[in-house]
Amino acid sequence: MTLSAAIILAAGEGTRMRSATPKVLHTLAGKTFLQRVMASVAGLDPATLAVVVHYQAERVAEAARAYNESVEIVNQDDLPGTGRAVQCAMNQLASEGKAEGTVLIAASDMPLLDTQTLAGLLDYHRTSGNDATVLTTVLDDPTGYGRIIRDSDGSVLRIVEQKDANSSELAVREVNTSVYVFDAKVLAAAIAGLDSKNAQGEFYLTDALETARHTGRVGAWAAPDPLSVEGVNDRVQLAALARAHNQRVCEYWMRQGVTILDPSTTWIEDDVRIERDAQILPGSFLQGSTTIGEGAVVGPYTTLIDARIDAEAHVERSRVQESHVGRAANIGPWTYMRPGNDLGEETKAGAFVEMKKAHIGNGTKVPHLSYIGDAQLGEHTNIGGGTITANYDGVHKNRTKIGSNVHVGAGNMFVAPVEVGDGVTTGAGSVVRHDVPDDTMVYSENTQHNIEGWKPAWER
């Protein structure tokens, strides 16, 4: 059905998170709660998408605009409660002629809320002829949630918050998820008379449902997947929800033909893509838009952030960010690849190697204890241990270019900007300050001086 407006409630502080960050800007699997809920709601293609803000309003509004530039921001005043948030939103939308038709209201602290569940709610609302429909779920332990109280025909009589419920109401296991669909006219009338006469002293949106019953039918639709509507109030709940979600993600990839030896220590974010026969070893964190090719091996104890790992590559005990690792390349252990690297096929970046904005040609190896930054290395070149491209002169970052089939001795330093041709051999301990032509041997004169007996007698 056509959705005229969607209102996302993001005004609360989330005091139980005990954080300087608003609750809606905490993350699960690499995305904030607000980002996730906005994306799911946007999947319904509402004519208007509004986000209500109050606590750290500018910070939350800035984030919302970053997620969806067409979002409408509504500022809630100092009167507390979800009911007041919706009053502010409907007043603003009405003044713009947008408070008509069907309105969806969703809380922003359910990071796994998905478009499919919301579409099911909208379809039920349309086919049932309800004037208001509540999204519910049934929990084994409903503690903390508002209880759904139904009448004899199954329609919703009211929603009772935990602190306002009596003993029989607390025994109800069907709970409110804080997601609703209303006819806009019914919603406007229902929220007009809200008050704060309750244990919390807040304007409850749930109270509007009792008013709506006097003018129409209020129904409920239970989400088929309780995990999709689980809320987060504190960090304990966040950790539990993140683990449950990650378990599902790992199970999905294993069923696609990926080997994950230990899902309990492997964390995979939603936008990661993995091809079959890849192996993910324990202690690996796959983040952002990382892609892993067929037959690649990642881990153990490896972090990939927006990385592209081609087929048959092996990345062990390393951190790779915003970099491309070519087919059958060998990375690690203890390699740090900062953003901007592009490694060709069958390359190597070995133990205690750091790279930044480096282009490494096919077959080239940087085995160990080296820094390669702002550099271009040709094909089938070997870099000796302890080599540094000195790329920073105190003002600018300068580039080093080393050709193909070059043999760099141990302990070399290339002072950029400098260019070394093909087929060059450098001596151990060389400091290369000037360009070197093809097929040349280059070394630095370094006279050794021994001074015997230089320490005072009392130190000997």
Backbone hydrogen bonds, N-H to C=O, Kabsch-Sander energy under -0.5 kcal/mol:
donor,donor_aa,acceptor,acceptor_aa,energy
4,S,2,T,-0.7
4,S,102,T,-1.2
5,A,102,T,-1.7
6,A,48,T,-2.4
7,I,104,L,-3.3
8,I,6,A,-0.5
8,I,50,A,-2.9
9,L,7,I,-0.5
9,L,106,A,-2.6
10,A,8,I,-0.7
10,A,52,V,-1.9
17,M,14,G,-1.9
18,R,15,T,-1.5
23,K,13,E,-1.1
25,L,22,P,-2.0
26,H,23,K,-1.9
28,L,31,K,-2.6
31,K,28,L,-1.4
33,F,26,H,-2.1
34,L,24,V,-2.6
36,R,32,T,-2.3
37,V,33,F,-2.6
38,M,34,L,-2.8
39,A,35,Q,-2.1
40,S,36,R,-2.1
41,V,37,V,-2.5
42,A,38,M,-2.7
43,G,39,A,-1.2
44,L,41,V,-2.0
45,D,42,A,-2.0
47,A,3,L,-2.2
48,T,4,S,-0.9
50,A,6,A,-3.2
50,A,48,T,-0.5
51,V,72,E,-2.6
52,V,8,I,-2.8
53,V,74,V,-3.1
55,Y,11,A,-2.3
57,A,54,H,-1.4
60,V,56,Q,-2.3
61,A,57,A,-2.9
62,E,58,E,-2.6
63,A,59,R,-1.8
64,A,60,V,-2.5
65,R,61,A,-2.4
66,A,62,E,-1.7
67,Y,63,A,-1.7
68,N,64,A,-1.9
71,V,68,N,-1.9
72,E,49,L,-2.9
73,I,71,V,-0.5
74,V,51,V,-2.7
76,Q,53,V,-3.0
76,Q,74,V,-0.6
83,G,203,F,-3.1
84,R,203,F,-0.8
85,A,81,G,-1.7
86,V,82,T,-2.1
87,Q,83,G,-2.2
88,C,84,R,-2.5
89,A,85,A,-2.0
90,M,86,V,-3.1
91,N,87,Q,-2.4
92,Q,88,C,-1.9
93,L,89,A,-2.7
94,A,90,M,-2.8
95,S,91,N,-1.8
96,E,92,Q,-0.8
96,E,93,L,-0.7
97,G,94,A,-1.5
98,K,93,L,-3.1
99,A,93,L,-0.5
100,E,98,K,-1.1
103,V,182,F,-2.9
104,L,5,A,-2.6
105,I,180,Y,-2.9
106,A,7,I,-2.6
107,A,178,S,-0.6
108,S,9,L,-1.4
113,L,110,M,-2.1
118,L,114,D,-1.8
119,A,115,T,-2.7
120,G,116,Q,-2.0
121,L,117,T,-1.9
122,L,118,L,-2.3
123,D,119,A,-2.4
124,Y,120,G,-2.2
125,H,121,L,-2.4
126,R,122,L,-2.1
127,T,123,D,-2.6
128,S,124,Y,-2.3
129,G,125,H,-0.8
129,G,126,R,-0.5
130,N,125,H,-0.8
131,D,217,R,-2.6
132,A,217,R,-1.5
133,T,181,V,-2.7
134,V,219,G,-2.4
135,L,179,V,-2.7
136,T,134,V,-0.6
136,T,221,W,-2.3
137,T,175,V,-1.4
139,L,137,T,-0.5
139,L,173,R,-2.1
145,Y,142,P,-2.2
147,R,160,V,-2.9
148,I,174,E,-2.5
149,I,147,R,-0.6
149,I,158,R,-2.7
150,R,148,I,-0.6
151,D,155,S,-2.4
154,G,151,D,-1.8
156,V,218,V,-2.3
157,L,149,I,-2.9
158,R,149,I,-1.8
160,V,147,R,-2.1
161,E,159,I,-0.5
164,D,161,E,-1.3
165,A,161,E,-0.7
165,A,162,Q,-1.0
170,L,166,N,-2.3
171,A,167,S,-0.8
172,V,169,E,-1.4
175,V,137,T,-3.1
175,V,173,R,-0.5
176,N,146,G,-2.9
177,T,135,L,-1.8
179,V,135,L,-0.5
180,Y,105,I,-2.6
181,V,133,T,-2.3
182,F,103,V,-2.7
183,D,131,D,-2.3
184,A,101,G,-3.2
187,L,183,D,-2.7
188,A,184,A,-2.5
189,A,185,K,-1.9
190,A,186,V,-2.3
191,I,187,L,-2.3
192,A,188,A,-0.7
193,G,189,A,-0.6
194,L,191,I,-1.1
198,N,196,S,-1.8
201,G,198,N,-0.8
203,F,80,P,-2.1
204,Y,195,D,-0.6
204,Y,202,E,-0.9
207,D,204,Y,-0.5
208,A,205,L,-1.4
209,L,205,L,-0.5
209,L,206,T,-1.2
210,E,206,T,-0.6
210,E,207,D,-0.6
211,T,207,D,-1.2
212,A,208,A,-2.4
213,R,209,L,-1.5
214,H,210,E,-0.5
214,H,211,T,-1.4
215,T,212,A,-1.2
216,G,212,A,-1.5
219,G,132,A,-2.6
219,G,217,R,-0.5
221,W,134,V,-2.6
223,A,136,T,-3.2
228,S,225,D,-1.4
229,V,226,P,-1.1
230,E,227,L,-1.1
232,V,109,D,-1.7
238,L,234,D,-1.9
239,A,235,R,-2.3
240,A,236,V,-2.0
241,L,237,Q,-2.6
242,A,238,L,-2.7
243,R,239,A,-2.2
244,A,240,A,-2.1
245,H,241,L,-2.5
246,N,242,A,-2.6
247,Q,243,R,-2.2
248,R,244,A,-1.5
249,V,245,H,-2.1
250,C,246,N,-2.8
251,E,247,Q,-2.4
252,Y,248,R,-2.3
253,W,249,V,-2.0
254,M,250,C,-2.5
255,R,251,E,-1.9
256,Q,252,Y,-0.7
256,Q,253,W,-0.6
257,G,254,M,-1.3
258,V,253,W,-2.0
259,T,278,A,-2.6
260,I,258,V,-0.6
261,L,259,T,-0.5
261,L,280,I,-1.7
265,T,262,D,-1.8
266,T,263,P,-0.9
267,W,265,T,-0.5
267,W,284,S,-2.4
268,I,266,T,-0.5
269,E,286,L,-2.5
270,D,29,A,-0.6
272,V,269,E,-1.4
273,R,290,T,-2.4
275,E,292,I,-2.4
277,D,257,G,-3.1
278,A,275,E,-1.3
279,Q,296,A,-2.9
280,I,259,T,-3.2
281,L,279,Q,-0.6
281,L,298,V,-3.3
284,S,281,L,-0.6
285,F,302,T,-2.7
286,L,267,W,-3.1
287,Q,285,F,-0.6
287,Q,304,L,-3.1
290,T,287,Q,-1.1
291,T,307,A,-2.5
292,I,273,R,-2.3
293,G,309,I,-2.7
295,G,276,R,-1.0
296,A,293,G,-1.7
297,V,313,A,-2.7
298,V,279,Q,-2.9
299,G,315,V,-3.3
301,Y,282,P,-2.4
303,T,318,S,-2.5
304,L,285,F,-2.8
305,I,320,V,-2.8
306,D,287,Q,-1.7
308,R,323,S,-2.6
309,I,291,T,-3.0
309,I,307,A,-0.5
310,D,308,R,-0.6
310,D,325,V,-2.8
312,E,294,E,-1.2
313,A,310,D,-1.6
314,H,329,A,-2.5
315,V,297,V,-2.6
316,E,314,H,-0.5
316,E,331,I,-2.7
317,R,300,P,-2.0
319,R,335,T,-2.4
320,V,303,T,-2.7
321,Q,337,M,-2.4
322,E,305,I,-3.0
324,H,341,N,-2.4
325,V,308,R,-3.2
326,G,324,H,-0.5
326,G,343,L,-1.0
326,G,344,G,-0.5
328,A,311,A,-1.8
329,A,326,G,-1.8
330,N,347,T,-2.3
331,I,314,H,-3.5
332,G,349,A,-3.0
334,W,317,R,-2.5
336,Y,353,V,-2.6
337,M,319,R,-3.2
337,M,335,T,-0.6
338,R,336,Y,-0.8
338,R,355,M,-2.7
340,G,322,E,-2.5
341,N,338,R,-0.6
342,D,358,A,-2.8
343,L,324,H,-3.1
344,G,360,I,-2.5
346,E,327,R,-2.9
347,T,344,G,-0.9
348,K,364,T,-1.7
349,A,330,N,-2.2
350,G,366,V,-2.7
351,A,367,P,-0.6
352,F,333,P,-0.8
352,F,334,W,-1.0
353,V,350,G,-1.1
354,E,370,S,-2.5
355,M,336,Y,-2.2
356,K,372,I,-1.9
357,K,339,P,-1.2
359,H,375,A,-2.6
360,I,342,D,-2.6
360,I,358,A,-0.6
361,G,359,H,-0.5
361,G,377,L,-1.8
361,G,378,G,-0.8
363,G,345,E,-2.9
364,T,361,G,-1.9
365,K,381,T,-2.6
366,V,348,K,-2.7
369,L,351,A,-2.4
370,S,352,F,-0.5
371,Y,387,T,-2.2
372,I,354,E,-2.6
373,G,371,Y,-0.5
374,D,356,K,-2.9
375,A,357,K,-0.8
376,Q,400,T,-2.6
377,L,359,H,-3.4
378,G,402,I,-2.1
378,G,403,G,-0.7
380,H,362,N,-2.1
382,N,406,V,-2.7
383,I,365,K,-2.6
384,G,382,N,-0.6
384,G,408,V,-0.9
386,G,368,H,-1.1
386,G,369,L,-0.6
387,T,384,G,-0.9
388,I,412,N,-2.2
389,T,371,Y,-1.9
390,A,388,I,-0.8
390,A,414,F,-2.5
391,N,389,T,-1.4
393,D,391,N,-0.5
393,D,396,H,-2.0
398,N,391,N,-4.0
398,N,396,H,-0.6
400,T,374,D,-1.9
401,K,418,V,-2.3
402,I,376,Q,-3.1
403,G,420,V,-1.7
403,G,421,G,-0.6
405,N,379,E,-2.6
407,H,424,V,-2.6
408,V,382,N,-2.9
408,V,406,V,-0.6
409,G,407,H,-0.5
411,G,385,G,-3.0
412,N,409,G,-0.7
413,M,430,S,-2.4
414,F,388,I,-2.7
415,V,413,M,-0.6
415,V,432,V,-2.4
416,A,390,A,-1.9
416,A,414,F,-0.9
418,V,399,R,-1.3
420,V,401,K,-3.6
421,G,436,V,-2.5
423,G,404,S,-2.6
424,V,421,G,-0.7
425,T,440,T,-2.3
426,T,407,H,-2.5
427,G,442,V,-2.5
429,G,410,A,-3.0
430,S,427,G,-1.4
432,V,413,M,-3.1
432,V,430,S,-0.6
433,R,431,V,-0.8
436,V,419,E,-2.5
439,D,422,D,-3.1
440,T,437,P,-0.6
442,V,425,T,-2.6
452,E,450,N,-0.6
454,W,451,I,-0.7
459,E,456,P,-1.7
460,R,456,P,-0.6
460,R,457,A,-1.1
